[in-house]
């Protein structure tokens, strides 16, 4: 998965423009909640990232960390 796709997916669930997100954005501070995290987990698992889970994403909710996990 590309960096751009991760950013697009996160921006979509947050309802913001991609330009509002930076790699150091704390996604919980940006409004991401557990329901939206789970929707991203399901989307990314369906895309072939079976190792992605809620505790991993919620434990480090910084966009750059998620990009590294999904690269």
Secondary structure, 3 states (H helix, E strand, C coil): CCHHHHHHHHHHHHCCCHHHCCCCCECCCCCCCHHHHHHHHHHHHHCCCCCCCHHHHHHCCEHHHHHHHHC
